[in-house]
Structures are given as C-alpha cells and as structure tokens.
Amino acid sequence: MTLIVHHLNNSRSQRILWLLEEIGVPYEIRHHQRDAVTNLAPPELLAIHPLGKSPVIEDEGKIIYESAAIVEYICECHGGAHLVPARGSDDHIRYLEWLHFAEGSAMTPILLNLYTSRLGEGGAPLRPRIEQQLNSHFQFMEDRLLDSGYFVGDGLTGADIMLSFPAEAAVKMGYAADKPKLTAYVAAIHARPAYQAALEKGGPYAYA
Ligand SMILES: N[C@@H](CCC(=O)N[C@@H](CS)C(=O)NCC(=O)O)C(=O)O
C-alpha cells in the first residue's frame, strides 16, 4: 500500500514531501486547500486529524501526526537511515535537539508574530519581545550552522528537513538579511533536485 501524505497547500507539510523525494519513497498526495478567506485548513482534514492540521501521513494502516514524528518514522521505516546520525553519538544528540527545536522553539515566535500582526496597534506592546525572540532564534541558527552547510555533521539529516521551514520563514520575514549562512543555507536546499521535485508535486509554496 502506497504511503499517503495529507498535504495542505502552502504549509509545513511541504517538507514531508521533500523528505520522501530525498529518500525516493513512492507516495501519494491527498491535497487539501486552505480557506481563501481565513487561510485555515478545510474541515475535511478533521476526518483524519482531530485538530484538522497537516501534515498527516497514512502508512500500512497507521495514521501519524506531527512533522518531527513523521520525519523520524519515515527515516526509520522507509530507508532514511542515512539521514539520521548514529545513535549514541554526539551528532545524534545535536540531531534530536534540532529536530525538536524547529516546532518546539522556533515556531513559537513565528506564530506569535503572525497572530499579533493582525491586532494592529493593539499588538504593539508585544512587538519588542516577539521581535527579540524572532531574532534570537534565527541568530542561534545562524551561529550554529556548520561549515559543512548543514546543522549536523557533513550531510543532510532529518534535522535539516525540519529546520527548512523556520529558515525559510527567516528569509521570507526579512530576518536573514544580516545572516549570510542562513541565507545561503536556504538557497542551497532550494537548489536540491529533491526539493524542486517536491515543490512541483506540492503546488504553490510561498517560502520557496
Ligand atoms: N506541530 C505541527 C503543526 C501542524 C500545523 O499547525 N500545521 C498547519 C500548517 S503549517 C495547519 O495545518 N494549519 C491549518 C489550521 O490550523 O487550520 C506539526 O509540525 O505537524
């Protein structure tokens, strides 16, 4: 049975398509379109995820949510071992940190920024703290990017798949203008054939 990805247009599920292309796993996309007015996911996603969010994958009768869990699952069960540093190594610890930093830390100021930007002047008291947090998280990524051009070791790992979205958001939001390594990192991942193939299949994506 082919692995299914529930993909919401213009969303973080784009990186799951990229991972599958990098490994060369056959997959099928179920496309879900954001509401043109609210930008929220359509109600049909509630049938597959109680929160109505994407990504969700279906594989061998299993339904799996949460990008980082999906990345771990695909790497372990679908031939992505080369994208995971050896367990017990220092690189594996760094890998786990970055894998979870993406959703667990970096997304908080990104989403706060999105929501408070809709408050107009009402959001003004929150702006300095949110901007400071955006900059410190993106600066942390800039500082820790390795000379190899990746976040862990000498090659692409699942952590880069997860970090691609906050890195793209940094560029898109104008926070990477003074962060040359992060800017070059985003350009390099965008140039990968697997990334381009995923983009073609996933449809328009504002961060590429
Ligand atoms: N932490 C979750 C986040 C899932 C999430 O919030 N996805 C967004 C797309 S970027 C979504 O489905 N939003 C639509 C909505 O909330 O209506 C993950 O990484 O999978």
The ligand as an ORCA input file, in Angstrom:
! r2SCAN-3c Opt
* xyz 0 1
  N       3.413     20.932     15.118
  C       2.602     20.537     13.995
  C       1.985     21.760     13.362
  C       0.870     21.429     12.409
  C       0.216     22.698     11.870
  O      -0.112     23.618     12.649
  N       0.025     22.748     10.559
  C      -0.567     23.900      9.930
  C       0.026     24.082      8.548
  S       1.580     24.865      8.542
  C      -2.041     23.699      9.721
  O      -2.484     22.614      9.438
  N      -2.793     24.797      9.820
  C      -4.164     24.846      9.420
  C      -5.107     25.181     10.512
  O      -4.697     25.279     11.674
  O      -6.276     25.344     10.186
  C       3.475     19.781     13.010
  O       4.663     20.073     12.913
  O       2.984     18.876     12.332
*
